[in-house]
Amino acid sequence: MSVFTNTSPSLPGQAAQYVAAILDLLGSRDPIDVLRSTPHALDRSLGAMSAEQTRQPEAPGRWSVRHVLQHLADSELVWGYRTRMVLGQDRPSLIGYDQDLWVERLHYDQIDPRESLDTFAALRRINLKLIERATPSDRSRAALHAERGEESFGHMINLCAGHDLLHLRQIDRIRAAVVPE
């Protein structure tokens, strides 16, 4: 199982490894720049693929680009909710979710990838406005994540940006596997 596998509930210690790996992907990059640039990067990747190629996983049992795009749209929805909870309440509890169950039960394979991207881009624009209005004090506000423990809003921003980078890499890998050169 990859360190980037993020099912809920996590195995003991898996959450900390996941967080460290995500933050390592971000490195010294500005998280806001990453968050702003992701919709455009996704659009470029999607534009280089046919509808059939977006359905093909890189290997049996893995996600397709279609799956990844809808995962990002749903993750942005969840992240927007979590953002509002941490900014609007005092030390709220945040629950995790099993992303693979969402893929299956929410029928990601049936969702048009352009619709997923449009949803993601719209939610991202809205969520970026919240981030831009956040004060330094807001960024230090904390929530209690059920799997990862206490997280500040600033830390959550970094995780979101690293999550973007993880899935951009994943899409590049899938494209390399399914798009003939």
VMD Tcl script that draws the C-alpha trace (Angstrom):
set ca {
  {0.00 0.00 0.00}
  {1.34 3.43 -0.94}
  {1.97 6.10 1.66}
  {-0.46 8.20 -0.40}
  {-3.31 5.77 0.13}
  {-5.69 7.67 2.34}
  {-8.60 5.50 3.37}
  {-10.71 6.09 6.45}
  {-10.16 5.01 9.11}
  {-6.40 5.05 8.67}
  {-4.08 2.46 10.11}
  {-2.08 3.66 13.13}
  {0.80 5.84 11.96}
  {-0.45 5.93 8.37}
  {-1.94 9.42 8.76}
  {1.37 10.91 9.90}
  {3.23 9.27 7.00}
  {0.62 10.55 4.55}
  {0.87 14.11 5.89}
  {4.68 14.07 5.77}
  {4.68 12.76 2.20}
  {2.13 15.37 1.06}
  {4.08 18.21 2.67}
  {7.28 16.87 1.12}
  {5.67 17.19 -2.32}
  {4.91 20.84 -1.57}
  {8.41 21.53 -0.30}
  {9.18 25.26 -0.34}
  {6.59 26.15 -2.98}
  {4.04 28.82 -2.15}
  {0.85 26.87 -1.41}
  {-1.40 29.68 -2.67}
  {0.42 29.70 -6.02}
  {-0.08 25.93 -6.27}
  {-3.77 26.23 -5.41}
  {-4.27 28.98 -7.99}
  {-2.46 27.13 -10.77}
  {-4.01 23.69 -10.36}
  {-7.23 24.27 -12.38}
  {-5.22 25.45 -15.38}
  {-2.79 22.52 -15.10}
  {-5.72 20.11 -14.96}
  {-7.33 21.76 -17.97}
  {-4.11 21.36 -19.98}
  {-3.86 17.68 -19.03}
  {-7.49 16.97 -19.84}
  {-7.24 18.79 -23.18}
  {-4.46 16.44 -24.25}
  {-6.64 13.32 -23.80}
  {-9.54 11.74 -25.62}
  {-12.71 10.77 -23.76}
  {-11.70 7.11 -24.01}
  {-8.23 7.81 -22.62}
  {-9.77 9.53 -19.56}
  {-11.55 6.24 -18.79}
  {-8.39 4.11 -18.87}
  {-6.54 3.51 -15.62}
  {-2.76 3.31 -15.64}
  {-3.04 -0.30 -14.47}
  {-5.81 -2.72 -13.42}
  {-7.38 -1.72 -10.12}
  {-6.02 1.84 -10.30}
  {-7.80 5.13 -10.94}
  {-8.35 6.73 -14.33}
  {-8.04 10.47 -15.02}
  {-11.84 10.57 -14.82}
  {-11.64 9.20 -11.27}
  {-8.89 11.61 -10.24}
  {-10.75 14.67 -11.55}
  {-13.94 13.78 -9.69}
  {-11.91 12.97 -6.58}
  {-10.41 16.47 -6.78}
  {-13.87 18.02 -7.21}
  {-15.23 16.14 -4.19}
  {-12.08 16.84 -2.18}
  {-12.47 20.55 -2.90}
  {-16.07 20.38 -1.69}
  {-14.96 18.65 1.52}
  {-12.04 21.06 1.93}
  {-14.35 24.04 1.51}
  {-16.59 22.67 4.27}
  {-13.61 22.07 6.52}
  {-12.31 25.58 5.79}
  {-15.63 27.08 6.82}
  {-15.72 24.95 9.97}
  {-12.23 25.97 11.12}
  {-12.79 29.66 10.30}
  {-16.35 29.86 11.59}
  {-16.21 27.74 14.74}
  {-13.91 27.18 17.66}
  {-11.82 24.00 17.35}
  {-14.35 22.01 15.32}
  {-14.11 18.28 14.77}
  {-13.43 17.18 11.19}
  {-14.18 13.68 9.97}
  {-12.29 11.78 7.31}
  {-13.72 9.75 4.45}
  {-12.78 6.68 2.43}
  {-11.92 8.04 -1.01}
  {-12.09 4.62 -2.65}
  {-15.62 4.04 -1.39}
  {-16.60 7.44 -2.80}
  {-15.15 6.44 -6.20}
  {-17.26 3.29 -6.18}
  {-20.47 4.42 -4.51}
  {-20.66 7.85 -6.15}
  {-20.01 6.30 -9.59}
  {-17.02 8.41 -10.55}
  {-16.61 6.33 -13.71}
  {-19.92 7.74 -15.01}
  {-19.11 11.42 -14.51}
  {-17.95 13.51 -17.44}
  {-14.36 14.61 -16.73}
  {-15.00 18.13 -18.06}
  {-17.91 18.46 -15.61}
  {-15.63 17.31 -12.79}
  {-13.01 19.87 -13.79}
  {-15.58 22.66 -14.06}
  {-16.93 21.80 -10.61}
  {-13.43 21.70 -9.15}
  {-12.46 25.05 -10.74}
  {-15.62 26.79 -9.49}
  {-15.20 25.47 -5.95}
  {-11.50 26.34 -5.97}
  {-12.24 29.97 -6.96}
  {-14.70 30.26 -4.07}
  {-12.35 28.63 -1.58}
  {-9.41 30.78 -2.65}
  {-11.45 33.87 -1.78}
  {-11.81 32.57 1.78}
  {-8.06 31.98 2.00}
  {-7.29 35.44 0.64}
  {-9.52 37.05 3.28}
  {-7.99 35.01 6.10}
  {-5.90 36.96 8.57}
  {-2.73 35.62 10.23}
  {-4.90 34.93 13.26}
  {-7.32 32.94 11.07}
  {-4.44 30.85 9.75}
  {-3.55 29.82 13.28}
  {-7.11 28.69 14.07}
  {-7.24 24.95 14.62}
  {-9.56 22.04 14.03}
  {-9.39 18.49 15.34}
  {-9.20 16.03 12.45}
  {-10.49 12.58 13.42}
  {-7.49 10.81 11.85}
  {-4.69 13.38 11.94}
  {-5.32 15.26 15.16}
  {-5.04 19.01 15.59}
  {-4.40 20.97 12.39}
  {-4.18 24.72 11.94}
  {-5.82 26.38 8.98}
  {-2.37 27.29 7.66}
  {-1.38 23.63 7.82}
  {-4.62 22.67 6.06}
  {-3.74 25.07 3.22}
  {-0.35 23.41 2.83}
  {-1.95 19.96 2.80}
  {-4.44 21.00 0.15}
  {-1.66 22.32 -2.08}
  {0.40 19.16 -1.61}
  {-2.69 17.09 -2.39}
  {-3.03 19.00 -5.67}
  {0.58 18.21 -6.55}
  {0.08 14.53 -5.71}
  {-2.83 14.24 -8.11}
  {-1.21 16.30 -10.84}
  {1.67 13.81 -10.72}
  {-0.81 10.96 -10.77}
  {-2.53 12.36 -13.87}
  {0.84 12.75 -15.60}
  {1.62 9.12 -14.80}
  {-1.76 7.93 -16.09}
  {-1.39 9.97 -19.29}
  {2.03 8.46 -19.90}
  {0.50 4.99 -19.55}
  {-2.58 5.49 -21.73}
  {-1.73 8.13 -24.35}
  {0.41 6.80 -27.19}
  {3.43 8.96 -28.05}
}
mol new
graphics top color blue
foreach p $ca { graphics top sphere $p radius 0.5 }
foreach p [lrange $ca 0 end-1] q [lrange $ca 1 end] { graphics top cylinder $p $q radius 0.2 }
display resetview
